[in-house]
């Protein structure tokens, strides 16, 4: 693994990110991310479209020096709050190398949850807890990494855990996988809620496991979250990055486990306090 943690590489850079605004529970997440993307002055691109045609945005912070990473958010619909964490982390900057931030991987799912919470109709409880995309595919079990072998996998459309008809059948997971193959990052970080823990292991051989655990400890030190393993899961983005691409990849579950899904704006300050500098710290220690 090539490192770039030297003083010459790790320097403060002029910000290209728009200012952070105050959010309310009524925020329209897709509209907010789209507006932020429009105002962003740095390198940016649309990496694909969702099942219902919404754009999936990516924005680059830093320089195209080693290490370059991808940090993705809101893959699970009810975990939409992480998209706003992405903007805070972009504002914190990337002192070493650069990172592509993908704030809202599942815009359709987030819209389903926000609509259910906003209108609070009778019978909307399940939709407020939705994790999947608009087609009922759980994007984080739709990647070709021992696909369909997870302990909680289901094999018909559902609000969560449905693996899809085949790996990468969902346009959102397919777009993220294609983008990742193009970028060829040296690491990836996936942001979810909740539990305040970090997952890093997916059947790596010993040498790679030692490498990946060292980096996971950097995230743990930055956030205060402990490291965990989940041997019964499969098909996740992190899993695919580890197994197919051979790179370090991490899933961070932000937010205290005592909170109730879906986490709202009231949970954001504490999440930001714990996680805002995590990507910057990882880039410096890589």
C-alpha positions as CSV (number, residue, x, y, z in Angstrom):
1,X,0.0,0.0,0.0
2,X,1.3,3.4,-0.9
3,X,1.2,6.0,1.8
4,X,0.9,9.8,1.4
5,X,1.0,10.8,5.1
6,X,3.9,13.3,4.8
7,X,3.9,16.9,5.5
8,X,4.2,18.0,1.9
9,X,1.0,16.0,0.9
10,X,-1.0,17.0,4.0
11,X,-1.7,20.7,3.7
12,X,-4.7,23.0,4.1
13,X,-6.4,23.8,0.9
14,X,-8.8,26.6,-0.1
15,X,-12.3,25.4,0.4
16,X,-14.6,24.8,-2.6
17,X,-17.6,23.8,-0.6
18,X,-20.7,25.9,0.1
19,X,-21.4,27.0,3.6
20,X,-23.5,24.6,5.8
21,X,-27.0,25.8,6.6
22,X,-29.2,25.1,9.6
23,X,-31.5,22.1,8.9
24,X,-35.0,21.3,10.1
25,X,-36.8,18.0,10.1
26,X,-38.9,19.3,7.2
27,X,-35.8,19.4,5.0
28,X,-36.3,17.8,1.5
29,X,-33.1,15.8,1.4
30,X,-32.8,15.3,-2.3
31,X,-33.5,18.9,-3.0
32,X,-30.9,19.9,-0.4
33,X,-28.2,17.7,-1.9
34,X,-29.0,18.8,-5.4
35,X,-28.7,22.4,-4.4
36,X,-25.5,21.8,-2.6
37,X,-24.1,20.1,-5.7
38,X,-25.2,23.0,-7.9
39,X,-23.3,25.4,-5.7
40,X,-20.2,23.2,-5.3
41,X,-17.2,24.8,-7.0
42,X,-14.9,21.8,-7.1
43,X,-14.8,18.7,-9.3
44,X,-18.1,17.0,-9.4
45,X,-20.2,14.6,-11.5
46,X,-23.4,12.7,-11.7
47,X,-22.6,9.0,-11.5
48,X,-26.0,7.6,-12.3
49,X,-29.7,7.7,-11.8
50,X,-32.0,6.0,-9.3
51,X,-34.8,3.6,-10.2
52,X,-37.2,6.6,-10.3
53,X,-34.7,8.8,-12.3
54,X,-33.2,10.9,-9.5
55,X,-29.5,11.9,-9.9
56,X,-26.8,10.3,-7.8
57,X,-24.2,13.0,-7.1
58,X,-20.5,12.8,-6.4
59,X,-18.2,15.6,-5.4
60,X,-14.4,15.5,-5.0
61,X,-12.5,17.2,-2.2
62,X,-8.7,17.3,-2.1
63,X,-6.1,16.4,-4.7
64,X,-5.7,13.4,-7.0
65,X,-2.6,12.3,-4.9
66,X,-2.4,9.1,-2.9
67,X,-4.5,8.2,-1.0
68,X,-7.8,8.6,-2.9
69,X,-10.9,7.3,-1.4
70,X,-14.7,7.1,-1.8
71,X,-17.0,7.9,1.1
72,X,-20.7,7.0,0.5
73,X,-23.8,7.8,2.5
74,X,-27.6,7.1,2.8
75,X,-27.5,3.8,1.0
76,X,-30.3,2.7,3.4
77,X,-33.4,4.9,3.1
78,X,-34.1,5.4,6.7
79,X,-30.5,6.4,7.4
80,X,-30.9,9.5,5.3
81,X,-29.4,11.7,8.0
82,X,-25.9,10.5,7.0
83,X,-26.2,12.5,3.8
84,X,-26.0,15.7,5.9
85,X,-23.0,14.3,7.7
86,X,-21.3,14.0,4.2
87,X,-21.6,17.8,3.7
88,X,-20.1,18.4,7.2
89,X,-17.2,16.1,6.4
90,X,-16.6,17.8,3.1
91,X,-16.5,21.1,4.9
92,X,-13.8,19.6,7.2
93,X,-11.7,19.0,4.2
94,X,-9.3,16.2,3.1
95,X,-5.7,17.2,4.1
96,X,-4.0,14.2,2.4
97,X,-4.9,13.0,-1.1
98,X,-8.5,13.3,-2.0
99,X,-12.0,11.8,-1.5
100,X,-15.0,11.4,-3.7
101,X,-18.1,12.0,-1.5
102,X,-21.4,10.4,-2.6
103,X,-23.9,11.9,-0.2
104,X,-27.1,10.2,-1.3
105,X,-26.8,6.8,-2.9
106,X,-30.5,6.0,-2.4
107,X,-32.5,9.1,-3.2
108,X,-35.8,7.3,-3.9
109,X,-35.7,5.4,-0.6
110,X,-34.9,8.6,1.3
111,X,-37.9,10.2,-0.3
112,X,-40.2,7.3,0.7
113,X,-39.1,7.6,4.3
114,X,-39.3,11.4,4.5
115,X,-42.7,11.3,2.9
116,X,-44.0,8.8,5.4
117,X,-42.6,10.8,8.3
118,X,-43.8,14.1,7.0
119,X,-47.4,13.1,6.5
120,X,-47.7,10.5,9.3
121,X,-50.6,8.7,7.8
122,X,-52.0,5.6,9.5
123,X,-50.2,2.6,8.3
124,X,-47.1,4.5,7.3
125,X,-44.9,3.0,10.0
126,X,-43.3,0.4,7.8
127,X,-42.5,3.0,5.1
128,X,-40.9,5.2,7.7
129,X,-38.5,2.3,8.4
130,X,-37.8,1.5,4.8
131,X,-34.2,0.6,3.9
132,X,-34.5,-0.5,0.3
133,X,-34.7,1.4,-3.0
134,X,-38.0,2.1,-4.7
135,X,-38.0,-1.4,-6.2
136,X,-37.7,-3.1,-2.8
137,X,-34.0,-4.0,-3.3
138,X,-31.7,-3.5,-0.3
139,X,-28.7,-2.0,-2.0
140,X,-26.3,-3.1,0.7
141,X,-26.9,-6.8,0.0
142,X,-27.0,-6.3,-3.8
143,X,-23.2,-6.4,-4.4
144,X,-21.4,-9.5,-5.8
145,X,-19.6,-10.5,-2.6
146,X,-20.9,-13.9,-1.6
147,X,-24.2,-12.5,-2.8
148,X,-27.3,-14.2,-1.3
149,X,-25.5,-16.0,1.5
150,X,-26.2,-13.5,4.3
151,X,-28.0,-14.8,7.3
152,X,-30.8,-12.2,7.1
153,X,-31.1,-12.2,3.3
154,X,-34.6,-12.5,1.7
155,X,-35.5,-13.3,-1.8
156,X,-38.5,-11.3,-2.7
157,X,-39.0,-7.5,-2.7
158,X,-39.2,-6.0,0.8
159,X,-38.5,-3.0,2.9
160,X,-35.1,-4.5,3.8
161,X,-32.8,-7.4,3.2
162,X,-34.0,-8.3,-0.3
163,X,-30.9,-9.2,-2.3
164,X,-32.4,-8.5,-5.7
165,X,-32.8,-10.7,-8.8
166,X,-29.1,-10.8,-9.3
167,X,-26.0,-8.9,-8.1
168,X,-26.1,-5.2,-9.1
169,X,-29.6,-5.4,-10.5
170,X,-30.4,-2.1,-8.8
171,X,-29.4,1.0,-10.8
172,X,-28.1,2.6,-7.6
173,X,-25.7,-0.2,-6.6
174,X,-24.7,-0.7,-10.3
175,X,-23.9,3.0,-10.6
176,X,-21.8,3.0,-7.4
177,X,-19.9,-0.2,-8.4
178,X,-19.2,1.3,-11.9
179,X,-18.0,4.5,-10.4
180,X,-15.8,2.7,-7.9
181,X,-14.2,0.6,-10.6
182,X,-13.5,3.7,-12.6
183,X,-12.0,5.7,-9.7
184,X,-10.0,2.7,-8.4
185,X,-9.9,4.1,-4.8
186,X,-7.4,3.0,-2.2
187,X,-10.1,2.8,0.4
188,X,-13.8,3.3,0.9
189,X,-16.0,4.3,3.8
190,X,-19.7,3.6,4.1
191,X,-21.8,5.6,6.5
192,X,-24.9,4.1,8.1
193,X,-26.9,4.4,11.3
194,X,-27.0,3.3,14.1
195,X,-25.0,1.7,16.9
196,X,-21.7,3.6,17.1
197,X,-19.5,0.9,15.8
198,X,-17.1,0.2,12.8
199,X,-17.1,-2.9,10.6
200,X,-13.9,-3.7,8.7
201,X,-13.6,-7.4,8.2
202,X,-14.7,-9.6,5.3
203,X,-12.7,-12.7,5.0
204,X,-9.4,-10.9,4.3
205,X,-6.2,-13.0,4.4
206,X,-4.0,-12.3,7.4
207,X,-1.7,-9.8,5.8
208,X,-4.5,-7.7,4.4
209,X,-6.4,-8.0,7.6
210,X,-3.5,-6.5,9.5
211,X,-3.4,-3.6,7.1
212,X,-7.1,-3.0,7.2
213,X,-7.3,-3.2,11.0
214,X,-4.6,-0.6,11.4
215,X,-6.7,1.8,9.3
216,X,-9.9,0.9,11.0
217,X,-8.3,1.8,14.3
218,X,-7.7,5.3,12.9
219,X,-11.4,5.7,12.3
220,X,-12.1,4.3,15.8
221,X,-9.7,6.8,17.4
222,X,-11.3,9.7,15.5
223,X,-14.9,8.7,16.3
224,X,-14.6,6.9,19.6
225,X,-16.5,4.0,18.0
226,X,-15.3,0.4,18.7
227,X,-14.4,-2.1,16.0
228,X,-16.8,-4.9,15.3
229,X,-17.1,-7.9,13.0
230,X,-20.2,-9.3,11.3
231,X,-19.4,-12.8,10.0
232,X,-23.0,-13.5,8.9
233,X,-23.4,-10.6,6.5
234,X,-22.7,-10.7,2.8
235,X,-23.3,-8.7,-0.4
236,X,-22.5,-5.3,1.0
237,X,-20.6,-2.5,-0.7
238,X,-17.8,-2.8,1.9
239,X,-17.7,-6.5,1.4
240,X,-17.4,-6.1,-2.4
241,X,-14.6,-3.6,-2.0
242,X,-12.7,-5.9,0.3
243,X,-13.2,-9.1,-1.6
244,X,-13.2,-8.1,-5.3
245,X,-11.0,-4.9,-5.2
246,X,-8.7,-6.0,-2.4
247,X,-8.8,-2.6,-0.7
248,X,-9.5,-1.5,2.8
249,X,-13.2,-0.7,3.2
250,X,-15.2,0.2,6.3
251,X,-18.8,0.5,7.4
252,X,-19.4,3.1,10.2
253,X,-22.7,2.9,12.1
254,X,-23.1,6.5,13.4
255,X,-25.5,7.5,16.1
256,X,-26.3,6.0,19.5
257,X,-28.2,2.7,19.5
258,X,-30.7,4.1,21.9
259,X,-32.1,6.3,19.2
260,X,-35.1,5.3,17.1
261,X,-35.1,4.8,13.4
262,X,-35.3,7.0,11.3
263,X,-32.9,9.3,13.1
264,X,-33.9,12.9,12.6
265,X,-32.2,16.3,12.6
266,X,-32.1,16.2,16.4
267,X,-29.5,13.4,16.2
268,X,-27.2,15.3,13.7
269,X,-25.2,17.4,16.1
270,X,-24.0,14.5,18.1
271,X,-23.2,12.5,15.0
272,X,-21.2,15.4,13.5
273,X,-19.4,16.0,16.8
274,X,-18.2,12.4,16.7
275,X,-17.6,11.9,13.0
276,X,-16.9,15.2,11.3
277,X,-13.2,14.7,11.2
278,X,-13.1,11.0,10.5
279,X,-12.4,11.2,6.8
280,X,-9.7,13.8,7.3
281,X,-8.1,11.8,10.1
282,X,-8.1,8.7,8.0
283,X,-6.5,10.5,5.0
284,X,-3.7,11.7,7.3
285,X,-3.0,8.3,8.8
286,X,-3.3,6.3,5.7
